Amino acid sequence: MAATVASTAAGIAGRSAAAEQAAAAQADAQARQNQLILQRQAADEQQQRDLLAKATATQRAKMGALGVDGSGGSADAILAGMSQDTAESIASSAQAAQLRLRGSSSASGSGPSLLDAATAGKSGLSVFRTFYDSLD
C-alpha cells in the first residue's frame, strides 16, 4: 500500500514538472513571437516613412516641373495630406500589432487569425504604393 502511494506521488510530481517545462517553453515561444511582431511593426513603419519621403520628393519635383512653388497653398495641402495619410496608416498598423500581441498572449485562442496578422500591416503600405505608382 505504501509503495502505491509513493508511486502515485512520484507520478504526480513528474507530471507537474513536465507541465511546468511545457509552460516555460510556451512562454519562451510567445516571447519570441511577440519580438517578431514588434520587429515587423518597426520595419513596416520605416517602409511607410520611406515611401512617404519618395512620394513627397516626386510630388515636389512634379510641382517644380510645372512651375508651381513647392511651398504654400495647394502644394502644402497636398504634402500635408500625404503626411496625414502616412501617420494614420502607421497608427493603424501599430494598433493591429498591439491587437496581435494581446491576441497571442490570450490563452483562449480567440485572438486574431494568422491571416489577420499577415495582412494587417500591408493595407497602409498598399495605399502608398498605389499612390506612388500613379505618380509615374
N, CA, C and O atoms as a GROMACS GRO file, in nm:
protein
  544
    1MET      N    1   0.081  -0.118   0.000
    1MET     CA    2   0.000   0.000   0.000
    1MET      C    3   0.087   0.126   0.000
    1MET      O    4   0.059   0.221  -0.074
    2ALA      N    5   0.191   0.127   0.083
    2ALA     CA    6   0.281   0.241   0.090
    2ALA      C    7   0.353   0.260  -0.043
    2ALA      O    8   0.380   0.373  -0.083
    3ALA      N    9   0.384   0.150  -0.111
    3ALA     CA   10   0.451   0.158  -0.240
    3ALA      C   11   0.360   0.222  -0.343
    3ALA      O   12   0.407   0.299  -0.427
    4THR      N   13   0.232   0.194  -0.339
    4THR     CA   14   0.136   0.252  -0.432
    4THR      C   15   0.123   0.401  -0.411
    4THR      O   16   0.121   0.478  -0.507
    5VAL      N   17   0.116   0.443  -0.286
    5VAL     CA   18   0.106   0.585  -0.254
    5VAL      C   19   0.232   0.658  -0.300
    5VAL      O   20   0.223   0.767  -0.356
    6ALA      N   21   0.348   0.600  -0.276
    6ALA     CA   22   0.474   0.661  -0.318
    6ALA      C   23   0.481   0.669  -0.470
    6ALA      O   24   0.526   0.770  -0.525
    7SER      N   25   0.437   0.566  -0.537
    7SER     CA   26   0.438   0.564  -0.684
    7SER      C   27   0.344   0.670  -0.740
    7SER      O   28   0.379   0.739  -0.836
    8THR      N   29   0.226   0.684  -0.681
    8THR     CA   30   0.130   0.785  -0.725
    8THR      C   31   0.186   0.924  -0.702
    8THR      O   32   0.173   1.010  -0.789
    9ALA      N   33   0.246   0.948  -0.587
    9ALA     CA   34   0.304   1.079  -0.556
    9ALA      C   35   0.416   1.112  -0.654
    9ALA      O   36   0.428   1.226  -0.699
   10ALA      N   37   0.499   1.013  -0.688
   10ALA     CA   38   0.608   1.036  -0.783
   10ALA      C   39   0.552   1.068  -0.921
   10ALA      O   40   0.605   1.153  -0.992
   11GLY      N   41   0.444   0.999  -0.960
   11GLY     CA   42   0.382   1.025  -1.090
   11GLY      C   43   0.325   1.165  -1.098
   11GLY      O   44   0.339   1.231  -1.201
   12ILE      N   45   0.260   1.210  -0.993
   12ILE     CA   46   0.204   1.346  -0.989
   12ILE      C   47   0.315   1.449  -0.995
   12ILE      O   48   0.302   1.549  -1.067
   13ALA      N   49   0.423   1.428  -0.922
   13ALA     CA   50   0.536   1.522  -0.923
   13ALA      C   51   0.599   1.527  -1.062
   13ALA      O   52   0.638   1.635  -1.108
   14GLY      N   53   0.610   1.413  -1.128
   14GLY     CA   54   0.667   1.410  -1.263
   14GLY      C   55   0.580   1.484  -1.363
   14GLY      O   56   0.632   1.557  -1.448
   15ARG      N   57   0.449   1.466  -1.353
   15ARG     CA   58   0.358   1.537  -1.443
   15ARG      C   59   0.362   1.686  -1.416
   15ARG      O   60   0.352   1.766  -1.509
   16SER      N   61   0.375   1.725  -1.290
   16SER     CA   62   0.381   1.866  -1.255
   16SER      C   63   0.507   1.930  -1.312
   16SER      O   64   0.502   2.041  -1.365
   17ALA      N   65   0.619   1.862  -1.303
   17ALA     CA   66   0.744   1.914  -1.359
   17ALA      C   67   0.734   1.925  -1.511
   17ALA      O   68   0.781   2.022  -1.570
   18ALA      N   69   0.673   1.826  -1.574
   18ALA     CA   70   0.657   1.829  -1.720
   18ALA      C   71   0.565   1.944  -1.761
   18ALA      O   72   0.589   2.011  -1.861
   19ALA      N   73   0.461   1.966  -1.683
   19ALA     CA   74   0.370   2.077  -1.714
   19ALA      C   75   0.440   2.211  -1.699
   19ALA      O   76   0.418   2.302  -1.778
   20GLU      N   77   0.525   2.224  -1.597
   20GLU     CA   78   0.600   2.348  -1.578
   20GLU      C   79   0.697   2.371  -1.692
   20GLU      O   80   0.713   2.484  -1.738
   21GLN      N   81   0.762   2.265  -1.739
   21GLN     CA   82   0.854   2.277  -1.852
   21GLN      C   83   0.778   2.316  -1.978
   21GLN      O   84   0.825   2.400  -2.055
   22ALA      N   85   0.663   2.256  -1.999
   22ALA     CA   86   0.582   2.289  -2.116
   22ALA      C   87   0.536   2.434  -2.110
   22ALA      O   88   0.538   2.505  -2.211
   23ALA      N   89   0.496   2.479  -1.993
   23ALA     CA   90   0.453   2.618  -1.977
   23ALA      C   91   0.569   2.714  -2.002
   23ALA      O   92   0.551   2.818  -2.065
   24ALA      N   93   0.687   2.680  -1.954
   24ALA     CA   94   0.805   2.764  -1.976
   24ALA      C   95   0.840   2.769  -2.125
   24ALA      O   96   0.875   2.875  -2.177
   25ALA      N   97   0.832   2.656  -2.192
   25ALA     CA   98   0.862   2.651  -2.336
   25ALA      C   99   0.760   2.734  -2.413
   25ALA      O  100   0.796   2.804  -2.508
   26GLN      N  101   0.633   2.726  -2.372
   26GLN     CA  102   0.530   2.804  -2.438
   26GLN      C  103   0.552   2.953  -2.415
   26GLN      O  104   0.533   3.034  -2.506
   27ALA      N  105   0.591   2.991  -2.295
   27ALA     CA  106   0.618   3.131  -2.265
   27ALA      C  107   0.737   3.183  -2.347
   27ALA      O  108   0.734   3.297  -2.394
   28ASP      N  109   0.839   3.101  -2.364
   28ASP     CA  110   0.954   3.140  -2.446
   28ASP      C  111   0.913   3.159  -2.592
   28ASP      O  112   0.953   3.255  -2.657
   29ALA      N  113   0.831   3.067  -2.641
   29ALA     CA  114   0.784   3.077  -2.780
   29ALA      C  115   0.700   3.202  -2.797
   29ALA      O  116   0.709   3.270  -2.900
   30GLN      N  117   0.617   3.233  -2.698
   30GLN     CA  118   0.533   3.352  -2.705
   30GLN      C  119   0.619   3.479  -2.704
   30GLN      O  120   0.590   3.574  -2.776
   31ALA      N  121   0.722   3.480  -2.624
   31ALA     CA  122   0.812   3.596  -2.619
   31ALA      C  123   0.882   3.616  -2.754
   31ALA      O  124   0.896   3.729  -2.800
   32ARG      N  125   0.925   3.507  -2.816
   32ARG     CA  126   0.988   3.517  -2.948
   32ARG      C  127   0.888   3.569  -3.052
   32ARG      O  128   0.923   3.652  -3.135
   33GLN      N  129   0.765   3.519  -3.046
   33GLN     CA  130   0.662   3.564  -3.141
   33GLN      C  131   0.633   3.713  -3.121
   33GLN      O  132   0.620   3.787  -3.218
   34ASN      N  133   0.622   3.755  -2.997
   34ASN     CA  134   0.598   3.897  -2.970
   34ASN      C  135   0.712   3.983  -3.022
   34ASN      O  136   0.689   4.091  -3.077
   35GLN      N  137   0.835   3.936  -3.006
   35GLN     CA  138   0.951   4.011  -3.056
   35GLN      C  139   0.945   4.023  -3.208
   35GLN      O  140   0.975   4.128  -3.264
   36LEU      N  141   0.906   3.916  -3.275
   36LEU     CA  142   0.892   3.920  -3.422
   36LEU      C  143   0.783   4.018  -3.465
   36LEU      O  144   0.800   4.090  -3.563
   37ILE      N  145   0.672   4.020  -3.393
   37ILE     CA  146   0.564   4.113  -3.424
   37ILE      C  147   0.613   4.257  -3.412
   37ILE      O  148   0.586   4.340  -3.498
   38LEU      N  149   0.686   4.286  -3.305
   38LEU     CA  150   0.737   4.422  -3.284
   38LEU      C  151   0.841   4.460  -3.389
   38LEU      O  152   0.844   4.574  -3.435
   39GLN      N  153   0.928   4.366  -3.426
   39GLN     CA  154   1.027   4.393  -3.530
   39GLN      C  155   0.960   4.420  -3.664
   39GLN      O  156   1.000   4.510  -3.738
   40ARG      N  157   0.859   4.340  -3.695
   40ARG     CA  158   0.789   4.360  -3.822
   40ARG      C  159   0.717   4.495  -3.822
   40ARG      O  160   0.716   4.565  -3.924
   41GLN      N  161   0.657   4.532  -3.709
   41GLN     CA  162   0.590   4.660  -3.698
   41GLN      C  163   0.688   4.774  -3.724
   41GLN      O  164   0.658   4.868  -3.798
   42ALA      N  165   0.805   4.766  -3.663
   42ALA     CA  166   0.907   4.871  -3.682
   42ALA      C  167   0.953   4.878  -3.828
   42ALA      O  168   0.972   4.986  -3.883
   43ALA      N  169   0.971   4.763  -3.890
   43ALA     CA  170   1.013   4.760  -4.031
   43ALA      C  171   0.904   4.817  -4.121
   43ALA      O  172   0.933   4.892  -4.214
   44ASP      N  173   0.778   4.782  -4.094
   44ASP     CA  174   0.667   4.835  -4.174
   44ASP      C  175   0.655   4.986  -4.159
   44ASP      O  176   0.631   5.057  -4.257
   45GLU      N  177   0.673   5.035  -4.036
   45GLU     CA  178   0.668   5.179  -4.013
   45GLU      C  179   0.779   5.250  -4.090
   45GLU      O  180   0.755   5.354  -4.151
   46GLN      N  181   0.898   5.196  -4.086
   46GLN     CA  182   1.009   5.258  -4.159
   46GLN      C  183   0.983   5.256  -4.310
   46GLN      O  184   1.014   5.352  -4.380
   47GLN      N  185   0.927   5.145  -4.358
   47GLN     CA  186   0.896   5.135  -4.500
   47GLN      C  187   0.792   5.240  -4.539
   47GLN      O  188   0.804   5.301  -4.645
   48GLN      N  189   0.691   5.260  -4.457
   48GLN     CA  190   0.589   5.362  -4.486
   48GLN      C  191   0.651   5.501  -4.489
   48GLN      O  192   0.618   5.583  -4.574
   49ARG      N  193   0.740   5.528  -4.394
   49ARG     CA  194   0.806   5.659  -4.392
   49ARG      C  195   0.895   5.678  -4.516
   49ARG      O  196   0.901   5.787  -4.572
   50ASP      N  197   0.963   5.572  -4.558
   50ASP     CA  198   1.045   5.580  -4.679
   50ASP      C  199   0.960   5.605  -4.803
   50ASP      O  200   0.996   5.685  -4.890
   51LEU      N  201   0.845   5.536  -4.810
   51LEU     CA  202   0.754   5.558  -4.923
   51LEU      C  203   0.700   5.701  -4.923
   51LEU      O  204   0.685   5.762  -5.029
   52LEU      N  205   0.671   5.755  -4.805
   52LEU     CA  206   0.625   5.893  -4.796
   52LEU      C  207   0.734   5.988  -4.845
   52LEU      O  208   0.705   6.082  -4.919
   53ALA      N  209   0.857   5.965  -4.805
   53ALA     CA  210   0.967   6.052  -4.848
   53ALA      C  211   0.982   6.049  -5.000
   53ALA      O  212   1.002   6.153  -5.062
   54LYS      N  213   0.971   5.930  -5.061
   54LYS     CA  214   0.980   5.919  -5.207
   54LYS      C  215   0.864   5.990  -5.274
   54LYS      O  216   0.882   6.066  -5.370
   55ALA      N  217   0.743   5.966  -5.223
   55ALA     CA  218   0.625   6.028  -5.282
   55ALA      C  219   0.629   6.180  -5.268
   55ALA      O  220   0.589   6.252  -5.360
   56THR      N  221   0.677   6.229  -5.154
   56THR     CA  222   0.688   6.373  -5.133
   56THR      C  223   0.790   6.433  -5.229
   56THR      O  224   0.764   6.538  -5.288
   57ALA      N  225   0.904   6.369  -5.244
   57ALA     CA  226   1.006   6.419  -5.336
   57ALA      C  227   0.954   6.419  -5.479
   57ALA      O  228   0.977   6.514  -5.554
   58THR      N  229   0.884   6.314  -5.517
   58THR     CA  230   0.829   6.306  -5.653
   58THR      C  231   0.725   6.416  -5.674
   58THR      O  232   0.724   6.481  -5.778
   59GLN      N  233   0.639   6.436  -5.575
   59GLN     CA  234   0.536   6.539  -5.588
   59GLN      C  235   0.599   6.678  -5.598
   59GLN      O  236   0.555   6.760  -5.678
   60ARG      N  237   0.701   6.704  -5.516
   60ARG     CA  238   0.769   6.835  -5.523
   60ARG      C  239   0.835   6.854  -5.661
   60ARG      O  240   0.830   6.963  -5.718
   61ALA      N  241   0.895   6.748  -5.712
   61ALA     CA  242   0.959   6.758  -5.843
   61ALA      C  243   0.856   6.785  -5.952
   61ALA      O  244   0.880   6.866  -6.042
   62LYS      N  245   0.742   6.719  -5.945
   62LYS     CA  246   0.637   6.743  -6.045
   62LYS      C  247   0.584   6.886  -6.036
   62LYS      O  248   0.560   6.951  -6.138
   63MET      N  249   0.566   6.934  -5.912
   63MET     CA  250   0.519   7.072  -5.897
   63MET      C  251   0.623   7.169  -5.950
   63MET      O  252   0.590   7.268  -6.015
   64GLY      N  253   0.749   7.140  -5.922
   64GLY     CA  254   0.856   7.226  -5.973
   64GLY      C  255   0.862   7.225  -6.124
   64GLY      O  256   0.884   7.329  -6.186
   65ALA      N  257   0.841   7.109  -6.185
   65ALA     CA  258   0.843   7.099  -6.331
   65ALA      C  259   0.727   7.176  -6.394
   65ALA      O  260   0.736   7.223  -6.507
   66LEU      N  261   0.619   7.187  -6.320
   66LEU     CA  262   0.503   7.262  -6.370
   66LEU      C  263   0.512   7.410  -6.338
   66LEU      O  264   0.425   7.488  -6.375
   67GLY      N  265   0.620   7.449  -6.268
   67GLY     CA  266   0.639   7.589  -6.234
   67GLY      C  267   0.562   7.632  -6.110
   67GLY      O  268   0.545   7.751  -6.085
   68VAL      N  269   0.515   7.533  -6.032
   68VAL     CA  270   0.440   7.564  -5.911
   68VAL      C  271   0.539   7.566  -5.795
   68VAL      O  272   0.620   7.474  -5.779
   69ASP      N  273   0.531   7.670  -5.714
   69ASP     CA  274   0.617   7.679  -5.597
   69ASP      C  275   0.580   7.566  -5.501
   69ASP      O  276   0.461   7.542  -5.476
   70GLY      N  277   0.680   7.498  -5.447
   70GLY     CA  278   0.656   7.383  -5.360
   70GLY      C  279   0.617   7.420  -5.219
   70GLY      O  280   0.600   7.332  -5.134
   71SER      N  281   0.601   7.548  -5.191
   71SER     CA  282   0.562   7.588  -5.055
   71SER      C  283   0.440   7.678  -5.062
   71SER      O  284   0.428   7.764  -5.150
   72GLY      N  285   0.350   7.655  -4.968
   72GLY     CA  286   0.230   7.738  -4.960
   72GLY      C  287   0.116   7.683  -5.044
   72GLY      O  288   0.137   7.605  -5.137
   73GLY      N  289  -0.003   7.725  -5.011
   73GLY     CA  290  -0.122   7.694  -5.088
   73GLY      C  291  -0.151   7.547  -5.105
   73GLY      O  292  -0.141   7.468  -5.010
   74SER      N  293  -0.187   7.511  -5.226
   74SER     CA  294  -0.229   7.374  -5.254
   74SER      C  295  -0.112   7.276  -5.243
   74SER      O  296  -0.132   7.158  -5.212
   75ALA      N  297   0.009   7.323  -5.270
   75ALA     CA  298   0.126   7.234  -5.257
   75ALA      C  299   0.139   7.186  -5.113
   75ALA      O  300   0.162   7.068  -5.089
   76ASP      N  301   0.125   7.278  -5.018
   76ASP     CA  302   0.131   7.240  -4.876
   76ASP      C  303   0.016   7.148  -4.839
   76ASP      O  304   0.034   7.054  -4.762
   77ALA      N  305  -0.101   7.174  -4.894
   77ALA     CA  306  -0.217   7.091  -4.865
   77ALA      C  307  -0.196   6.948  -4.915
   77ALA      O  308  -0.230   6.852  -4.845
   78ILE      N  309  -0.139   6.934  -5.033
   78ILE     CA  310  -0.113   6.800  -5.088
   78ILE      C  311  -0.011   6.727  -5.002
   78ILE      O  312  -0.032   6.611  -4.966
   79LEU      N  313   0.098   6.794  -4.969
   79LEU     CA  314   0.203   6.730  -4.888
   79LEU      C  315   0.155   6.701  -4.746
   79LEU      O  316   0.189   6.597  -4.690
   80ALA      N  317   0.076   6.790  -4.689
   80ALA     CA  318   0.021   6.767  -4.556
   80ALA      C  319  -0.075   6.649  -4.558
   80ALA      O  320  -0.077   6.569  -4.464
   81GLY      N  321  -0.154   6.637  -4.663
   81GLY     CA  322  -0.245   6.523  -4.677
   81GLY      C  323  -0.170   6.392  -4.686
   81GLY      O  324  -0.210   6.291  -4.628
   82MET      N  325  -0.060   6.393  -4.759
   82MET     CA  326   0.021   6.272  -4.770
   82MET      C  327   0.080   6.235  -4.634
   82MET      O  328   0.081   6.118  -4.596
   83SER      N  329   0.127   6.335  -4.560
   83SER     CA  330   0.183   6.310  -4.427
   83SER      C  331   0.076   6.259  -4.331
   83SER      O  332   0.101   6.167  -4.253
   84GLN      N  333  -0.042   6.316  -4.338
   84GLN     CA  334  -0.153   6.274  -4.252
   84GLN      C  335  -0.193   6.129  -4.283
   84GLN      O  336  -0.217   6.050  -4.192
   85ASP      N  337  -0.199   6.096  -4.411
   85ASP     CA  338  -0.232   5.958  -4.450
   85ASP      C  339  -0.129   5.860  -4.396
   85ASP      O  340  -0.164   5.751  -4.350
   86THR      N  341  -0.002   5.898  -4.402
   86THR     CA  342   0.104   5.811  -4.350
   86THR      C  343   0.090   5.795  -4.199
   86THR      O  344   0.102   5.684  -4.148
   87ALA      N  345   0.066   5.904  -4.130
   87ALA     CA  346   0.051   5.897  -3.984
   87ALA      C  347  -0.067   5.808  -3.946
   87ALA      O  348  -0.056   5.729  -3.852
   88GLU      N  349  -0.178   5.819  -4.018
   88GLU     CA  350  -0.295   5.734  -3.990
   88GLU      C  351  -0.264   5.587  -4.019
   88GLU      O  352  -0.304   5.499  -3.943
   89SER      N  353  -0.194   5.563  -4.127
   89SER     CA  354  -0.159   5.426  -4.164
   89SER      C  355  -0.066   5.364  -4.060
   89SER      O  356  -0.082   5.248  -4.022
   90ILE      N  357   0.032   5.441  -4.014
   90ILE     CA  358   0.125   5.392  -3.912
   90ILE      C  359   0.050   5.365  -3.782
   90ILE      O  360   0.075   5.263  -3.716
   91ALA      N  361  -0.041   5.454  -3.744
   91ALA     CA  362  -0.119   5.433  -3.621
   91ALA      C  363  -0.206   5.309  -3.633
   91ALA      O  364  -0.217   5.232  -3.537
   92SER      N  365  -0.266   5.289  -3.748
   92SER     CA  366  -0.349   5.171  -3.771
   92SER      C  367  -0.266   5.044  -3.764
   92SER      O  368  -0.307   4.944  -3.705
   93SER      N  369  -0.149   5.048  -3.824
   93SER     CA  370  -0.060   4.933  -3.823
   93SER      C  371  -0.011   4.902  -3.681
   93SER      O  372   0.000   4.786  -3.642
   94ALA      N  373   0.018   5.008  -3.604
   94ALA     CA  374   0.062   4.989  -3.466
   94ALA      C  375  -0.051   4.930  -3.381
   94ALA      O  376  -0.028   4.845  -3.295
   95GLN      N  377  -0.173   4.975  -3.407
   95GLN     CA  378  -0.288   4.922  -3.334
   95GLN      C  379  -0.308   4.774  -3.367
   95GLN      O  380  -0.338   4.694  -3.279
   96ALA      N  381  -0.293   4.738  -3.494
   96ALA     CA  382  -0.306   4.598  -3.534
   96ALA      C  383  -0.198   4.513  -3.468
   96ALA      O  384  -0.225   4.400  -3.427
   97ALA      N  385  -0.078   4.566  -3.458
   97ALA     CA  386   0.031   4.492  -3.392
   97ALA      C  387  -0.001   4.472  -3.244
   97ALA      O  388   0.024   4.365  -3.189
   98GLN      N  389  -0.056   4.574  -3.180
   98GLN     CA  390  -0.092   4.561  -3.039
   98GLN      C  391  -0.202   4.457  -3.020
   98GLN      O  392  -0.201   4.382  -2.922
   99LEU      N  393  -0.296   4.452  -3.113
   99LEU     CA  394  -0.401   4.351  -3.105
   99LEU      C  395  -0.342   4.210  -3.122
   99LEU      O  396  -0.384   4.116  -3.056
  100ARG      N  397  -0.245   4.199  -3.213
  100ARG     CA  398  -0.180   4.068  -3.231
  100ARG      C  399  -0.105   4.029  -3.105
  100ARG      O  400  -0.104   3.912  -3.068
  101LEU      N  401  -0.041   4.126  -3.040
  101LEU     CA  402   0.030   4.097  -2.916
  101LEU      C  403  -0.067   4.053  -2.807
  101LEU      O  404  -0.042   3.955  -2.736
  102ARG      N  405  -0.178   4.123  -2.794
  102ARG     CA  406  -0.278   4.086  -2.695
  102ARG      C  407  -0.342   3.953  -2.731
  102ARG      O  408  -0.362   3.868  -2.644
  103GLY      N  409  -0.373   3.934  -2.860
  103GLY     CA  410  -0.437   3.811  -2.904
  103GLY      C  411  -0.347   3.691  -2.886
  103GLY      O  412  -0.394   3.582  -2.852
  104SER      N  413  -0.219   3.708  -2.909
  104SER     CA  414  -0.127   3.596  -2.896
  104SER      C  415  -0.100   3.562  -2.751
  104SER      O  416  -0.059   3.450  -2.720
  105SER      N  417  -0.122   3.658  -2.660
  105SER     CA  418  -0.096   3.630  -2.520
  105SER      C  419  -0.218   3.573  -2.450
  105SER      O  420  -0.208   3.526  -2.336
  106SER      N  421  -0.334   3.576  -2.516
  106SER     CA  422  -0.454   3.520  -2.453
  106SER      C  423  -0.450   3.368  -2.464
  106SER      O  424  -0.414   3.314  -2.568
  107ALA      N  425  -0.486   3.302  -2.359
  107ALA     CA  426  -0.482   3.157  -2.356
  107ALA      C  427  -0.603   3.096  -2.424
  107ALA      O  428  -0.603   2.976  -2.453
  108SER      N  429  -0.706   3.175  -2.450
  108SER     CA  430  -0.829   3.120  -2.505
  108SER      C  431  -0.816   3.086  -2.652
  108SER      O  432  -0.894   3.006  -2.704
  109GLY      N  433  -0.720   3.146  -2.721
  109GLY     CA  434  -0.703   3.118  -2.862
  109GLY      C  435  -0.806   3.190  -2.947
  109GLY      O  436  -0.820   3.159  -3.066
  110SER      N  437  -0.878   3.285  -2.891
  110SER     CA  438  -0.979   3.356  -2.968
  110SER      C  439  -0.926   3.486  -3.026
  110SER      O  440  -1.004   3.573  -3.066
  111GLY      N  441  -0.794   3.501  -3.032
  111GLY     CA  442  -0.733   3.621  -3.086
  111GLY      C  443  -0.740   3.624  -3.238
  111GLY      O  444  -0.804   3.538  -3.299
  112PRO      N  445  -0.675   3.721  -3.299
  112PRO     CA  446  -0.676   3.732  -3.443
  112PRO      C  447  -0.615   3.608  -3.509
  112PRO      O  448  -0.530   3.540  -3.451
  113SER      N  449  -0.661   3.581  -3.629
  113SER     CA  450  -0.611   3.465  -3.701
  113SER      C  451  -0.475   3.496  -3.764
  113SER      O  452  -0.432   3.611  -3.765
  114LEU      N  453  -0.410   3.395  -3.815
  114LEU     CA  454  -0.283   3.415  -3.883
  114LEU      C  455  -0.301   3.501  -4.007
  114LEU      O  456  -0.212   3.580  -4.041
  115LEU      N  457  -0.413   3.487  -4.075
  115LEU     CA  458  -0.439   3.570  -4.193
  115LEU      C  459  -0.450   3.717  -4.153
  115LEU      O  460  -0.397   3.803  -4.223
  116ASP      N  461  -0.517   3.746  -4.041
  116ASP     CA  462  -0.525   3.883  -3.992
  116ASP      C  463  -0.386   3.938  -3.966
  116ASP      O  464  -0.355   4.051  -4.004
  117ALA      N  465  -0.303   3.859  -3.902
  117ALA     CA  466  -0.168   3.903  -3.868
  117ALA      C  467  -0.085   3.926  -3.994
  117ALA      O  468  -0.004   4.019  -3.998
  118ALA      N  469  -0.104   3.843  -4.095
  118ALA     CA  470  -0.025   3.855  -4.218
  118ALA      C  471  -0.067   3.974  -4.302
  118ALA      O  472   0.017   4.032  -4.371
  119THR      N  473  -0.194   4.012  -4.297
  119THR     CA  474  -0.242   4.119  -4.383
  119THR      C  475  -0.258   4.253  -4.315
  119THR      O  476  -0.277   4.354  -4.384
  120ALA      N  477  -0.251   4.259  -4.184
  120ALA     CA  478  -0.280   4.383  -4.112
  120ALA      C  479  -0.186   4.496  -4.150
  120ALA      O  480  -0.233   4.608  -4.171
  121GLY      N  481  -0.058   4.473  -4.159
  121GLY     CA  482   0.037   4.579  -4.187
  121GLY      C  483   0.045   4.618  -4.333
  121GLY      O  484   0.105   4.721  -4.365
  122LYS      N  485  -0.013   4.540  -4.423
  122LYS     CA  486   0.001   4.566  -4.565
  122LYS      C  487  -0.100   4.665  -4.619
  122LYS      O  488  -0.076   4.724  -4.724
  123SER      N  489  -0.212   4.687  -4.552
  123SER     CA  490  -0.315   4.774  -4.605
  123SER      C  491  -0.264   4.917  -4.619
  123SER      O  492  -0.289   4.981  -4.722
  124GLY      N  493  -0.193   4.969  -4.521
  124GLY     CA  494  -0.140   5.103  -4.528
  124GLY      C  495  -0.034   5.118  -4.635
  124GLY      O  496  -0.029   5.219  -4.705
  125LEU      N  497   0.050   5.018  -4.648
  125LEU     CA  498   0.154   5.023  -4.749
  125LEU      C  499   0.096   5.022  -4.889
  125LEU      O  500   0.148   5.091  -4.977
  126SER      N  501  -0.009   4.946  -4.911
  126SER     CA  502  -0.065   4.938  -5.046
  126SER      C  503  -0.121   5.072  -5.090
  126SER      O  504  -0.118   5.104  -5.209
  127VAL      N  505  -0.172   5.152  -4.996
  127VAL     CA  506  -0.222   5.284  -5.029
  127VAL      C  507  -0.109   5.370  -5.085
  127VAL      O  508  -0.127   5.437  -5.187
  128PHE      N  509   0.006   5.366  -5.020
  128PHE     CA  510   0.116   5.449  -5.065
  128PHE      C  511   0.182   5.394  -5.190
  128PHE      O  512   0.228   5.470  -5.275
  129ARG      N  513   0.187   5.263  -5.203
  129ARG     CA  514   0.241   5.206  -5.328
  129ARG      C  515   0.154   5.245  -5.445
  129ARG      O  516   0.205   5.280  -5.551
  130THR      N  517   0.022   5.238  -5.429
  130THR     CA  518  -0.069   5.276  -5.535
  130THR      C  519  -0.051   5.423  -5.567
  130THR      O  520  -0.045   5.460  -5.684
  131PHE      N  521  -0.042   5.506  -5.465
  131PHE     CA  522  -0.024   5.649  -5.487
  131PHE      C  523   0.108   5.676  -5.558
  131PHE      O  524   0.113   5.752  -5.655
  132TYR      N  525   0.214   5.614  -5.509
  132TYR     CA  526   0.345   5.637  -5.567
  132TYR      C  527   0.350   5.587  -5.711
  132TYR      O  528   0.408   5.653  -5.798
  133ASP      N  529   0.290   5.471  -5.738
  133ASP     CA  530   0.288   5.417  -5.873
  133ASP      C  531   0.207   5.507  -5.968
  133ASP      O  532   0.239   5.516  -6.086
  134SER      N  533   0.103   5.573  -5.916
  134SER     CA  534   0.022   5.660  -6.000
  134SER      C  535   0.096   5.787  -6.041
  134SER      O  536   0.059   5.853  -6.138
  135LEU      N  537   0.201   5.821  -5.968
  135LEU     CA  538   0.277   5.941  -5.999
  135LEU      C  539   0.371   5.920  -6.117
  135LEU      O  540   0.413   6.017  -6.181
  136ASP      N  541   0.403   5.796  -6.146
  136ASP     CA  542   0.498   5.768  -6.256
  136ASP      C  543   0.436   5.783  -6.392
  136ASP      O  544   0.503   5.763  -6.493
   0.00000   0.00000   0.00000
